[in-house]
Amino acid sequence: MLSRYPEVSIGVHLTLNSEWEGYRWGPVLGGARVPTLVDASGYFFASEEAFTAHRPDIAEVEAELRAQIARARAAGLKVDYLDAHMGTATSSPLLRLLVERLAHENGLGIATYFGEGSASLWDVAPEGKLAALLGFVRGTTAGLTLLVAHLGRDDPEMGALVDLNNPADPFRVARHRQAELDALTSPAFRQAVAGAGLELVTFRDVIARRGLAGMRRPEQDAGYAVNLAPPK
C-alpha cells in the first residue's frame, strides 16, 4: 500500500512490546535468537516494566532493532525516521544511545529530536477528540509541533483488540482510533489549520529543511512532552 504513495514519509516504529490480548507478536528475528526479549510463548512482553524486569540483553536488543529497520527497507520502503513503540526503545540511557547510533548509521531522523513540541490525542475521550484537536490547533504558537495520533476503524476486527496496559479502558482501541480518524479527516480540522496559518509537514520535510546534523536529544526522558487535553 505504501509503495503506491511515495510522498508519504515513513518511520520504523521500533518495537519491543506486544500489548494486545489475543493478538500478540514477537521479534523479527524469532524468539530463539533473542530469548531475553520474549516471554515463555515467544512474544514480546506487554509493558515496558515487564521488558525491563526480565533484564534484556542489549546485544539482543540491537540485533532485533537492526532487523526491524532492515525488514522495512527490504520491503522496498523509503524510511525517513525512527520512533519507539510505547517509548520502550528509548526508555533508558543505554537504549537511547543505541537508537541514536542506529539512526546515525542508517541516515535516519528520530522523532522528537528536531526541537518539536509534541501532543497526543491518546488520553482524550473519543467524544472529546475533535474539540480537543481544534482547540489545540487554534492555540498553537510558532514553531514545530509533532501531533501524535493512532488511526483506525471501529469494526469487528479492531474491536476485538484488548489493551493489556489499560485495565480501566481495555476496549479503547477501536472507538478511540475511529474518533481520531474522524477528527483528523474532518473539514473542521482543515479549516482550523488554514485559519491558524499552519503548515502540515512530514518528517521528510523537516529533515530536508533542517538536516540530520541538527538533531538534538530531547530534554524529556521518553514519551511526548505535552498532553493534548480538551480545551477548558
WORA-V854261 format. One record per backbone hydrogen bond with DSSP energy under -1.0 kcal/mol. CO is the residue of the C=O (numbers start at 0). NH is the residue of the N-H. Records with the same first field share a line. If there is no record, write none. Layout:
# WORA-V854261
CO->NH ; NH
This chain:
# WORA-V854261
0->3
1->4
4->7
9->79 ; 80
11->13 ; 82
13->84
18->163
19->22
24->43
29->32
33->36
38->41
42->38
44->17
46->50
47->51
48->52
49->53
51->54
56->60
57->61
58->62
59->63
60->64
61->65
62->66
63->67
64->68
65->69
66->70
67->71
68->72
69->73
70->74
71->76
72->75
79->108
80->11
81->110
82->13
83->86
84->87
86->89
87->90
91->95
92->96
93->97
94->98
95->99
96->100
97->101
98->102
99->103
100->104
101->105
102->107
108->81
109->112
112->215
116->145
118->147
119->227
120->123
124->127
125->128
127->131
128->132
129->133
130->134
131->135
132->136
133->137
134->138
136->139
143->116
145->118
147->120
152->154
154->158
157->160
161->20
162->165
165->168
168->171
169->162
171->175
172->176
173->177
174->178
175->179
176->151 ; 180
177->181
178->182
179->183
180->184
185->189
186->190
187->191
188->192
189->193
190->194
191->195
192->197
193->196
201->205
202->206
203->207
204->208
205->209
206->210
210->213
211->214
